[in-house]
Amino acid sequence: MAGIPFVRDLKFAYGEADQVSPLIRRVIAENPGPFTYLGTGVYIIGQGEVAVIDPGPPLDTHFEALKRALAGERVTHVFTTHTHLDHSPLAHPLAEWAGAKVYGTPDPASAHEQASLEEDAEAGFKPDVVVKDGDTFTGPGWTLEAITTPGHMSNHVCYALKEENALFSGDHIMGWSTTVISPPDGNMGDYYRSLAKIRARSFDTLWPTHGPQVKNANAFIDAYVAHRRGREEAILARLKAGDELIPDMVKVIYKDVDPRLYPAAARSVLAHMIYLVEAGQAATDGPFEISTKYRPA
């Protein structure tokens, strides 16, 4: 399987705002974990009149850190990439404190029709303004464009920063790890299409919500896709070897992965399996579930 050139080294201090580019500052919340890596990276765009992307979890110390970073400035927009609990819960409290509006997409009901993972969604989340593909938002010296990217979640949105040809990629593309695709809300076919959509834009830099920036974006995306295709080949190989159940496949395919991530890995294998069945490469007589038996087509 092709390797992904992961980037994991990041120097920072929790609660401090670091200037990471001419237009971008980042504050990292202290919520490290197997899905969040070092924590949720909150991006502040511009100076004076600013936008905030993915305010993160409702931790008091983190909220206070954002208030310090934004002191003396006017927050004009609070954006969310999607509604997982490490991204959106602080959006409305921050917007209320700043006198701003929340921009994003509503939480989809399908996000809750799955086995519980650490990446649960914020039930009932509704932005003040629903963003659509291609919507643009401006401030002094900055322009952001919303790019809908379903796959990780059906309501996932990335934001392009025109002035730096950069993309805030949320959880769609992360530098430190691959992205979990968890059905029924997560969809592998949508994810492939969204990756192709982003690649076609040829961004110079990706700023994921977790971990450091990703340079050479298109080469990184190509490696991401190759990795996914390799997972499909591994799944098909396990089917041909006689494995019928996804948990049995996970133990082999993800043998070098932290076992704490096996439930999430099983969700990703399920997403691949649905894609393979719909493509005519695998088959099943049951519903698309982890406990269902699968076989080669």
N, C-alpha and C positions, 0 to 999 in steps of 0.2 A: 504494500500500500504506500502511496506517495506520502511523504512527510510534509507537515505544515511548519513553516519557519516561525514558530511561536515567539512572541516577545513578552517577557515576564519581569524584567528588571525595572523597578520604578522607585526613585528616591522621593520621599514625601513625608509629611508629618500630619497626622490626623488633626482636623480642625483648622488647618492653615490654608490660605488661598495662594496657589502657585500660579505665576504667569507662565503659561506653557506655549504661547504663541503671541504675536502682536495683538490679536483681538480676543484671546481666550485665556480665562483663568479657570482653575479647577480646585474644588474642595472635595476631599474624600471622606465619606462617612465611615465611622468605625463600626462596620457590620461585615467583617470578613467571614468567609465560609466557603463551602465546596461549590456553591453556585455564584457567589459574588466576588470570589478571589480576595483581593485586599480590601474591598468595600465598594460602595457606590460612588462613582466619580460624578460630581455635579459640575456642570459647565456654566460659566458666566461669560456672556458674549458682549463685548464692547466696553465703553467707559462712559460714565455719566448717566446715560439712558441705556439700560442693559436688558438682555434676555437671559433667562435661566432655563437650562434643559435638565430634566430628570432630577427634581429636588431630593428624591430618595426617601428613606424610611423616617418615621416620626420619632426620632431620637432627640431628646431635649438638648444634649450637648451639640449634636449636629445642627439643629435649628439655630442655636445660639452662634455657632461658627458661621453659618450663612448670613445671619444678621450682621455680624462683625464685618464680613467680607463685603457686604452690600451697603454699609453705612455711608451716608452722604450721597448715595446714588438713587436714581429712580428706576425701579423695575417696571418695564412696560409689558413684558410677556413672560409667562411661565409655561414652558412646554413639557409634555410627556411623550416619550417614545412608545410606551405601552403601559399596561396596568398591573404588572407584577409588583409584589409588595415591597421590593427593594428599589422601585422607581417612582411610583406615583403618590404614595400616601401623604407626603409632605407638600404636595402641589397646592392644594386649596388653603392649608394654613399659611404657607408662604405668601400666596397671592393675597390673602386677606390682610396679612401684616403689611404688605407692600402697596396695597391698593391697586392691584393688577388683576388680570383675568388669566384663567388657565386655558391653554390651547392643547388639543390632543384628540383622542378618539375614545368613545365609551367602552367600558368593560363588556366584553362579549359573554353572554350566558354560557356558551359552550366551553369557556375556560374553566368552568367549575364541574364539568361532567367527566371527571377523571380521578384516578387515585391521587390522594394528597401527596404533594411534593413540597420541598422547601420553597419552590418557586410558585406558590399560590398567587392568585390574582386578587386585586382589590375589588370585591363584589360591590356592584352598584356605582362604581366611579363614573362620573359624567363631567366632561370639561365644560367650561363656560362657552367656548367656541370650538366647534368640531372642525378639524382641519381636513382638507381634501388634497389629493395628489396635485402637485404643481402650485399650491397656494404659496405666496411669498409674503414675508414680513420684514419690515425694515426699521432701522434705528440709525443714529448718527454713525456713519462709517461701516455699517454692517447690513447684510441682506441674508436672510434665511429662507430656504425653500423646503416645503414639506414633500417627502417622497414616500408614498405608501409602500411598505415592504412586508406583506403577510408571509407567514411561515413559522417563525418562532411563536408568535401569536397572530391571530387574524387581524388584530387592530394595531399592529406594529407600524410605526412611522419613523423614518430617519429624517435628518435635517441637514441640508447642504448649506455651507457657508461660502457664498459666492466669492468674497474678497480673498479667500485663502485656498480656494478649490479644495475644500475639506468637507468631510462628512462626519456628522455625529451619528454613529451607527448603532447606538443603543445595545441591544443584545443580538442584533441581526448578524453582525460580524464582530468577533472579539479576538484580541491579539493573544490572549493567554490560553484560550481553550476553544473547543468547538461549541456550537450552540445547541441546546436541547430543543428538539422538535417533539412535542407531546400531543398526540391526538386526544380528543377530537378537534380541539381548537388549533393545535399545531398541525401543519400540513406540509409534507415533504415536496409535493409537486409545486405548491405555491412558493416554497422556500427556494427551490432551484430557479424558478422564474424571477424571484426577487433578487437573487444573487446576480443573474444575468442583467437585470435592469440596472443595478448599481455598477456593474463592471462596464457597461456601455457608456457610463458618464466619465470614466477615466479620472477619478479623483486622485489628487497627489497624496492625501493623508486621510486616514480614518481615525476618529476619536471614539473608541468604544466607551460605554458607561463603566466597564470594569477593566482595569489594567491600563497599560501604557498605549501610546499612539501606535498606529501601524503605518509604516511607510511602504512605498512600492505596492500600492493598493491592489492593482490588477493582478500582479503576480501572486499576491497573498490570496486573493479570491480564487484564482485558478487552483491553488493548492487546496483551498477549502473544498472546492467542487471535486477535485481528484480524490480527496479523503472520503467524501461521501460516496463516490462511485466505488471506491475500494471497500467501503462498508457493505454496499450492495453485493459485491462479489463474494465477500466473506459470508454473508447471509445465505446466498445461493449455494455456496460450498457446504455450509452446515446442513442445508436442506438435502443436498445430494448425499451427505454422509449419514442421513437418517434422523437428524434432529427434527422434531415436530413442534417443540415448545420453545417459546422465546426465552424464558429463563435459562434453559439449557444452552442456548446459543450465546447468551450474554456471558456466561461463565468462561466460554472459550474465546469469543471475539474480544472481550474486554478483560482478559486475564491480568493485564498489567495496570488496570485502572483501580483506583481506590474503591473498595467494595461499598462504601457509603453512596457511591454514585450508581450502583447497579439498578436501583429502581428507575432513575432517570434514563440510564442506558437502555433499559427495557422499553421505556416509552419511545425512545428514538428508533430502536429496532422495530417496534410496532409501526412507527411512521414510515420507515423504509418498506416494511412488509406490505402495508396498504398500497404504497406506490408500486411495488413489484407485482402485486396481484392485479392492480388496475392496468398495468402495462403488459399483463399476460405472461409474466416470468415466474410467478408463483401462484398457488391456488389454495383455497380453503372452502370448507362446507359450512363453516360457522360464522358468527359475527366478528368484526375486527376488534379482537380483544387479546390481551397478553396471554390468557389462559386457553385460547383457541389453538387447535392443531393446524399446522400448515404443511404444505408439501410442494415439491417442484411442479411446475406446470407441465 
